[in-house]
Amino acid sequence: MKSKFWKRGERDLFKGTQTRLTMQYSGLLMLFLVLFIIIVYTLLYMVILRDQERELEKLTRQETRIISNYLAESARNELRGLGSQELVLAGVDQFFYYVVDAQGNLVMGSETIPHLRNELLTLVAGWVPERNQIREETLTVTFPERRIGGEEVERPSGSDKVRLMIDGSPIFYNNQFIGMIYIGKDISFAYQLFNWLLIVLAGLMVLFAGVAVFLSYMMSKKAMGPISNAFNRQKEFVGDASHELRTPLSVMLSSIDAMEMTDGVEEDPFAQKLLRNMKLEVKRMTALVSDLLVLARADSGGVERSYERFDLNIEAENVIESLTPHAEANQISLHLHAPDEMNVMGDRERLKQLLYILLDNAVKYSPDGGHVTLTLEKGEKEWTMSVKDEGIGIHRDDLPRIFDRFYRSDKSRTRALGGHGLGLSIAKWIAGIHNGSIRVESEPEKGSTFTVYIPLNQTASTAKK
């Protein structure tokens, strides 16, 4: 059963990058918005409360001056009897005001809610404020049960929170302290305003958050446009160049083979050496071009996959048989540990290529007399292939990058061994198109183990990812 599957990796890459840019842009806009809201709210909070404080201070000074003028006009040196005079204080916006004598006895006063007098007097008792010292207090006001026709109405009494701003001022007569005046101003409306303002600002923040996300998405989309175009042009160039290079390389290889069979070349050792070197480099370039073409087609989604059920054990034996002469030339032993039959679902040729890449790398980097072991296992949810060698290993710093294209930890040695730095990239891609993963465990000078995990429930729909 054959079907075409297109790789969407680059789309996921650009989509992920665009999502991150959107989040960064929107996060930055939201940060400025939050800072703006905090600054506006704080300024309004400070301005409104400060305005209330100035108003209360002005009221306190004005009423203190009225009392002082009254005492001066009546030539009194005490406050007692002040409450019996027809004295109209200037405050018309206070919750309460009290005038007490030097001993703290109430001389006169008034409050909006009469039954709170004792509580309010207790609140200000003995308090002599410093200059510009204003207190804020919160009272719980309980409303008594109403009476209709002399009978109690059975209902719960109501209660409310009252925020008070309290100021006090001493009263002097002939430089002698004779009492205090306390004024309390109800600023509950200001805090209600703050609460409503906070709700309005929060609503605006939610609204502008949506606008910020939309603008960020459009900005990130516009920013990703040139990058996406450049990436597509690069893919097209790599694919076209790789395809065009295959023909001249094949012609060069055929020409070298023909030249090796001529009489003059067979008798000239120097010419034979040159032709061998040329042939080796042409084969190396052919392998590189083939790998580039595979990756270019994978990036563009033009790779055709054959999706079928087959015995992986048979393919593993074939790969080991093809690599045995190369391994024996370096005195390396190849071992296979696998069940007698291991039927899996996937692309036969691609999985065979994956086996070849991992085993070929293990042979290349193993010392003479070493061992390379391929292990195939099948579990309940996935099957694995593991290739273990006794080679040079991989340094810990190189492990995160070994699957990057053209990356080689030891460039001089890998070049001598014919590596291009593309094999593991192709291996990772093959595992990816089967919804699998590839992991590596390695220790320098002790060898490496590459393990591929492929889920068993491979279907045509899941393989499209």
C-alpha positions as CSV (number, residue, x, y, z in Angstrom):
1,M,0.0,0.0,0.0
2,K,1.6,3.2,-1.2
3,S,0.6,6.8,-0.3
4,K,2.3,10.2,-0.4
5,F,3.0,12.1,2.8
6,W,4.3,15.6,3.0
7,K,6.6,16.8,5.7
8,R,5.2,19.7,7.6
9,G,8.3,20.3,9.8
10,E,9.1,23.7,8.3
11,R,5.5,24.8,8.7
12,D,5.7,23.8,12.4
13,L,9.0,25.6,12.7
14,F,7.7,28.9,11.2
15,K,4.4,28.5,13.1
16,G,6.2,28.0,16.4
17,T,8.5,31.0,15.7
18,Q,5.6,33.2,14.7
19,T,3.8,32.1,17.9
20,R,6.8,33.0,20.0
21,L,7.1,36.4,18.3
22,T,3.4,37.0,18.8
23,M,3.7,36.1,22.5
24,Q,6.8,38.4,22.8
25,Y,5.2,41.3,21.0
26,S,1.9,41.0,22.9
27,G,3.7,40.5,26.2
28,L,5.7,43.7,25.6
29,L,2.5,45.6,24.7
30,M,0.7,44.2,27.7
31,L,3.6,45.1,29.9
32,F,3.4,48.8,28.8
33,L,-0.4,48.7,29.2
34,V,-0.2,47.3,32.7
35,L,2.5,49.9,33.7
36,F,0.2,52.6,32.2
37,I,-2.8,51.4,34.2
38,I,-0.7,51.2,37.4
39,I,0.6,54.7,36.9
40,V,-2.8,56.2,36.1
41,Y,-4.5,54.4,39.0
42,T,-1.8,55.4,41.4
43,L,-1.8,59.0,40.3
44,L,-5.6,59.3,40.5
45,Y,-5.5,57.5,43.9
46,M,-2.9,60.0,45.3
47,V,-4.5,63.1,43.7
48,I,-8.1,62.3,45.0
49,L,-7.0,61.4,48.5
50,R,-4.7,64.3,48.7
51,D,-7.5,66.6,47.6
52,Q,-9.7,65.2,50.3
53,E,-6.9,65.7,52.8
54,R,-6.5,69.4,51.8
55,E,-10.2,69.9,52.0
56,L,-10.3,68.4,55.5
57,E,-7.3,70.4,56.7
58,K,-8.9,73.6,55.4
59,L,-12.1,72.7,57.2
60,T,-10.3,72.0,60.4
61,R,-8.4,75.3,60.4
62,Q,-11.5,77.2,59.5
63,E,-13.6,75.8,62.4
64,T,-10.7,76.1,64.8
65,R,-10.4,79.8,63.8
66,I,-14.2,80.3,64.4
67,I,-14.0,78.8,67.9
68,S,-10.9,80.9,68.7
69,N,-12.6,84.1,67.5
70,Y,-15.7,83.3,69.6
71,L,-13.6,82.7,72.7
72,A,-11.7,86.0,72.1
73,E,-14.9,88.0,71.6
74,S,-16.5,86.5,74.7
75,A,-13.3,86.7,76.8
76,R,-13.6,83.1,77.8
77,N,-10.6,80.9,78.7
78,E,-12.4,77.6,78.7
79,L,-14.7,75.7,76.3
80,R,-17.4,74.8,78.9
81,G,-20.6,76.4,77.9
82,L,-19.7,76.6,74.3
83,G,-22.3,74.0,73.4
84,S,-25.2,76.2,74.7
85,Q,-24.2,79.1,72.3
86,E,-25.8,79.4,69.0
87,L,-22.5,78.7,67.2
88,V,-22.7,77.6,63.6
89,L,-19.5,75.8,62.5
90,A,-18.4,76.1,58.9
91,G,-18.3,72.4,58.1
92,V,-21.2,71.1,56.1
93,D,-19.5,68.0,54.6
94,Q,-18.2,66.2,57.7
95,F,-19.3,62.9,59.1
96,F,-18.7,64.1,62.6
97,Y,-17.1,66.9,64.6
98,Y,-16.3,67.0,68.3
99,V,-15.0,69.7,70.6
100,V,-13.5,68.4,73.8
101,D,-11.9,70.3,76.7
102,A,-8.4,69.8,78.1
103,Q,-9.6,66.9,80.2
104,G,-11.1,65.1,77.2
105,N,-14.8,65.9,78.1
106,L,-17.1,66.5,75.2
107,V,-18.2,70.1,75.0
108,M,-20.1,70.0,71.8
109,G,-20.4,67.9,68.7
110,S,-22.4,66.4,66.0
111,E,-22.4,63.2,63.9
112,T,-24.3,61.9,60.9
113,I,-25.2,58.7,62.7
114,P,-26.0,59.5,66.3
115,H,-25.6,56.0,67.8
116,L,-21.9,55.9,66.7
117,R,-21.0,58.8,69.1
118,N,-19.4,56.6,71.8
119,E,-17.4,54.6,69.2
120,L,-16.2,57.8,67.5
121,L,-15.2,59.4,70.8
122,T,-13.3,56.3,71.8
123,L,-11.6,56.4,68.4
124,V,-10.2,60.0,68.9
125,A,-9.8,60.0,72.7
126,G,-6.4,61.3,73.8
127,W,-5.2,61.7,70.2
128,V,-3.1,64.8,69.7
129,P,-2.1,64.8,66.0
130,E,1.2,66.1,64.8
131,R,1.4,68.7,62.1
132,N,-0.3,67.5,58.9
133,Q,-1.1,64.1,60.5
134,I,-4.4,62.7,59.2
135,R,-5.8,59.3,60.1
136,E,-7.8,56.9,58.1
137,E,-10.2,54.6,59.8
138,T,-12.8,52.0,58.7
139,L,-16.0,51.6,60.7
140,T,-18.7,49.0,60.4
141,V,-22.0,50.9,60.6
142,T,-24.9,48.7,61.9
143,F,-28.3,50.1,61.2
144,P,-30.9,49.3,64.0
145,E,-34.1,47.4,63.3
146,R,-36.9,49.6,62.3
147,R,-40.1,50.0,64.3
148,I,-43.5,50.4,62.8
149,G,-46.4,51.5,65.1
150,G,-44.3,50.8,68.2
151,E,-43.7,47.1,67.1
152,E,-40.4,45.7,66.0
153,V,-40.1,44.5,62.5
154,E,-38.4,41.2,62.5
155,R,-35.7,41.5,59.9
156,P,-31.9,41.4,60.1
157,S,-30.3,44.8,60.7
158,G,-28.2,46.1,57.9
159,S,-24.5,47.1,58.0
160,D,-22.1,48.9,55.8
161,K,-18.4,49.9,55.7
162,V,-17.6,53.6,56.2
163,R,-14.1,54.9,55.4
164,L,-13.3,58.0,57.5
165,M,-10.5,60.6,57.2
166,I,-10.0,62.2,60.6
167,D,-8.1,65.4,61.4
168,G,-7.6,67.2,64.7
169,S,-6.4,70.6,65.9
170,P,-5.6,71.9,69.3
171,I,-7.4,75.0,70.6
172,F,-5.4,77.7,72.4
173,Y,-6.5,80.8,74.4
174,N,-3.7,83.2,75.4
175,N,-1.2,80.5,74.5
176,Q,-2.9,78.1,76.9
177,F,-4.1,74.7,75.7
178,I,-7.8,74.5,76.5
179,G,-9.1,71.7,74.2
180,M,-9.2,69.9,70.9
181,I,-11.4,69.8,67.8
182,Y,-11.8,66.6,65.8
183,I,-13.4,66.4,62.4
184,G,-14.1,63.2,60.5
185,K,-14.9,63.2,56.8
186,D,-16.6,60.4,55.0
187,I,-14.5,59.3,52.0
188,S,-16.3,56.1,51.2
189,F,-17.4,57.5,47.9
190,A,-13.7,58.0,47.0
191,Y,-12.9,54.3,47.6
192,Q,-16.1,53.3,45.7
193,L,-14.7,55.4,42.8
194,F,-11.4,53.6,43.1
195,N,-13.2,50.2,42.9
196,W,-15.2,51.3,39.8
197,L,-12.1,52.8,38.3
198,L,-10.2,49.5,38.8
199,I,-13.0,47.5,37.2
200,V,-13.1,49.9,34.2
201,L,-9.3,49.8,33.8
202,A,-9.4,46.0,34.1
203,G,-12.1,45.8,31.4
204,L,-10.1,48.1,29.2
205,M,-7.0,46.0,29.8
206,V,-8.9,42.8,28.6
207,L,-10.1,44.7,25.6
208,F,-6.7,46.1,24.7
209,A,-5.2,42.7,25.4
210,G,-7.2,41.3,22.5
211,V,-6.1,44.2,20.3
212,A,-2.5,43.7,21.4
213,V,-2.6,40.0,20.5
214,F,-4.1,40.8,17.1
215,L,-1.6,43.5,16.3
216,S,1.2,41.3,17.6
217,Y,0.0,38.5,15.3
218,M,0.0,40.8,12.3
219,M,3.4,42.1,13.2
220,S,4.9,38.7,13.6
221,K,3.3,37.5,10.4
222,K,4.8,40.4,8.5
223,A,8.2,39.8,10.2
224,M,8.2,36.1,9.2
225,G,7.4,36.8,5.6
226,P,11.0,37.6,4.4
227,I,12.4,34.8,6.4
228,S,9.9,32.3,5.0
229,N,10.6,33.4,1.4
230,A,14.4,33.2,2.0
231,F,14.0,29.7,3.5
232,N,11.9,28.5,0.5
233,R,14.4,29.9,-2.0
234,Q,17.2,28.1,-0.1
235,K,15.3,24.8,-0.2
236,E,14.6,25.2,-3.9
237,F,18.3,26.0,-4.6
238,V,19.5,23.0,-2.6
239,G,17.0,20.7,-4.2
240,D,17.7,22.0,-7.8
241,A,21.5,22.0,-7.3
242,S,21.6,18.5,-5.8
243,H,19.5,17.2,-8.7
244,E,21.6,18.9,-11.3
245,L,24.9,17.7,-9.8
246,R,23.9,14.0,-9.9
247,T,24.2,13.7,-13.7
248,P,27.7,15.3,-14.1
249,L,29.0,13.3,-11.1
250,S,27.7,10.0,-12.7
251,V,29.4,11.0,-16.0
252,M,32.7,11.7,-14.2
253,L,32.5,8.4,-12.3
254,S,31.9,6.5,-15.5
255,S,34.7,8.4,-17.3
256,I,37.2,7.5,-14.5
257,D,36.2,3.8,-14.7
258,A,36.8,3.9,-18.4
259,M,40.2,5.6,-18.0
260,E,41.3,3.0,-15.5
261,M,40.8,0.3,-18.1
262,T,43.1,1.9,-20.7
263,D,46.5,0.4,-21.4
264,G,48.6,3.4,-20.6
265,V,47.0,4.0,-17.2
266,E,47.4,0.4,-16.1
267,E,51.2,0.6,-16.6
268,D,51.6,4.0,-14.9
269,P,51.3,3.8,-11.1
270,F,51.1,7.6,-10.7
271,A,48.2,7.8,-13.1
272,Q,46.5,5.0,-11.2
273,K,46.9,6.8,-7.9
274,L,45.4,10.0,-9.4
275,L,42.5,8.1,-10.8
276,R,41.9,6.4,-7.5
277,N,41.9,9.7,-5.6
278,M,39.6,11.2,-8.2
279,K,37.2,8.3,-8.0
280,L,37.2,8.4,-4.2
281,E,36.3,12.1,-4.2
282,V,33.6,11.7,-6.9
283,K,32.0,8.9,-4.9
284,R,32.2,11.1,-1.8
285,M,30.6,14.0,-3.6
286,T,27.9,11.7,-5.0
287,A,27.0,10.5,-1.6
288,L,26.9,14.1,-0.3
289,V,24.7,15.2,-3.2
290,S,22.3,12.2,-2.6
291,D,22.0,13.1,1.1
292,L,21.4,16.8,0.3
293,L,18.7,15.8,-2.2
294,V,17.0,13.6,0.4
295,L,16.9,16.4,2.9
296,A,15.8,19.0,0.3
297,R,12.9,16.8,-0.8
298,A,12.1,16.1,2.9
299,D,12.0,19.9,3.6
300,S,9.8,20.6,0.5
301,G,7.5,17.7,1.3
302,G,8.3,15.9,-2.0
303,V,9.4,12.5,-0.5
304,E,7.2,9.6,-1.5
305,R,6.9,6.9,1.2
306,S,5.9,3.3,0.9
307,Y,3.8,2.4,3.9
308,E,3.6,-1.4,4.5
309,R,4.0,-4.2,7.0
310,F,7.3,-6.1,6.8
311,D,9.7,-8.2,8.8
312,L,12.4,-5.8,10.1
313,N,14.6,-8.7,11.2
314,I,15.1,-9.7,7.5
315,E,16.1,-6.2,6.5
316,A,18.4,-5.9,9.5
317,E,20.2,-9.1,8.4
318,N,20.5,-7.8,4.8
319,V,22.1,-4.5,6.1
320,I,24.5,-6.3,8.3
321,E,25.5,-8.6,5.4
322,S,26.2,-5.6,3.1
323,L,28.4,-4.0,5.8
324,T,30.2,-7.1,6.9
325,P,33.1,-6.8,4.3
326,H,33.7,-3.2,5.4
327,A,33.6,-4.2,9.1
328,E,35.9,-7.2,8.6
329,A,38.4,-5.1,6.8
330,N,38.7,-3.1,10.1
331,Q,38.5,-6.3,12.3
332,I,35.1,-5.2,13.7
333,S,32.5,-7.8,14.6
334,L,28.8,-7.1,13.9
335,H,26.2,-8.7,16.1
336,L,22.4,-8.9,15.8
337,H,20.0,-9.6,18.7
338,A,16.5,-9.8,17.5
339,P,13.4,-12.1,17.7
340,D,12.9,-14.7,15.0
341,E,10.2,-12.5,13.5
342,M,9.5,-8.8,14.0
343,N,6.7,-7.5,11.8
344,V,6.4,-3.7,11.9
345,M,4.5,-1.1,10.0
346,G,6.4,1.7,8.1
347,D,8.5,2.7,5.1
348,R,10.7,-0.3,4.4
349,E,13.4,1.6,2.4
350,R,13.6,4.5,4.8
351,L,13.9,2.2,7.9
352,K,16.5,0.2,6.1
353,Q,18.4,3.4,5.4
354,L,18.1,4.3,9.1
355,L,19.7,1.0,10.0
356,Y,22.4,1.4,7.5
357,I,23.3,5.0,8.8
358,L,23.5,3.9,12.4
359,L,25.5,0.7,11.7
360,D,27.8,2.5,9.3
361,N,28.6,5.2,11.8
362,A,29.2,2.6,14.5
363,V,31.7,0.8,12.2
364,K,33.5,4.0,11.2
365,Y,34.1,5.2,14.8
366,S,34.9,1.8,16.4
367,P,38.5,0.8,17.0
368,D,40.1,-2.2,15.3
369,G,38.9,-5.4,17.0
370,G,35.8,-3.7,18.4
371,H,32.2,-4.9,18.5
372,V,29.0,-3.3,17.1
373,T,25.7,-4.7,18.3
374,L,22.3,-4.2,16.8
375,T,19.3,-5.0,19.1
376,L,15.7,-5.1,17.9
377,E,12.9,-5.3,20.5
378,K,9.1,-5.1,20.4
379,G,7.1,-3.9,23.3
380,E,3.4,-3.3,23.9
381,K,3.2,0.2,22.5
382,E,6.5,0.6,20.6
383,W,9.4,-1.1,19.0
384,T,13.0,-0.1,19.3
385,M,16.3,-0.5,17.4
386,S,19.5,0.0,19.3
387,V,23.0,0.3,17.9
388,K,25.8,0.0,20.4
389,D,29.5,0.5,19.6
390,E,32.8,0.6,21.5
391,G,34.2,3.6,19.6
392,I,35.5,7.0,20.5
393,G,32.2,8.2,22.1
394,I,30.8,11.7,22.0
395,H,31.6,14.5,24.3
396,R,28.8,15.8,26.5
397,D,29.0,19.3,25.0
398,D,28.5,17.8,21.5
399,L,25.4,15.7,22.3
400,P,22.8,18.4,21.8
401,R,24.1,19.2,18.3
402,I,25.0,15.8,16.8
403,F,21.7,15.7,14.8
404,D,22.3,19.2,13.3
405,R,23.1,19.2,9.6
406,F,26.8,19.3,8.7
407,Y,27.8,19.2,12.4
408,R,30.8,17.0,13.2
409,S,32.4,17.0,16.7
410,D,35.8,15.8,15.3
411,K,35.9,17.4,11.8
412,S,39.4,16.1,10.9
413,R,38.6,12.5,11.8
414,T,35.2,12.4,10.3
415,R,36.4,13.9,7.0
416,A,39.1,11.2,6.9
417,L,36.4,8.6,7.4
418,G,34.2,10.1,4.7
419,G,31.6,11.7,6.8
420,H,29.5,14.7,5.8
421,G,27.6,15.4,9.0
422,L,24.2,14.6,7.3
423,G,23.7,11.0,8.2
424,L,22.3,11.6,11.7
425,S,20.1,14.4,10.4
426,I,18.6,12.0,7.9
427,A,18.2,9.3,10.7
428,K,16.3,11.8,12.9
429,W,14.1,12.7,10.0
430,I,13.3,9.1,9.2
431,A,12.4,8.5,12.9
432,G,10.3,11.6,12.9
433,I,8.2,10.7,9.8
434,H,7.3,7.5,11.7
435,N,6.2,9.5,14.7
436,G,9.2,8.2,16.6
437,S,12.3,9.6,18.2
438,I,16.0,8.9,18.4
439,R,18.2,9.2,21.5
440,V,21.8,8.8,22.2
441,E,23.8,7.8,25.3
442,S,27.6,8.2,25.0
443,E,30.7,8.5,27.0
444,P,34.1,9.5,25.5
445,E,36.4,6.6,24.8
446,K,33.8,4.1,25.9
447,G,31.4,4.1,23.0
448,S,27.9,5.2,22.1
449,T,24.4,3.8,22.0
450,F,21.8,5.1,19.6
451,T,18.2,4.0,20.2
452,V,15.3,4.6,18.0
453,Y,11.7,4.4,19.4
454,I,8.8,3.9,16.9
455,P,5.2,3.5,18.1
456,L,3.4,0.3,17.0
457,N,0.1,2.0,16.0
458,Q,1.5,3.5,12.8
459,T,-1.4,4.5,10.5
460,A,-1.6,6.6,7.3
461,S,-3.2,9.5,9.2
462,T,-0.5,9.6,11.9
463,A,2.3,9.3,9.5
464,K,1.4,12.5,7.7
465,K,2.7,14.6,10.5
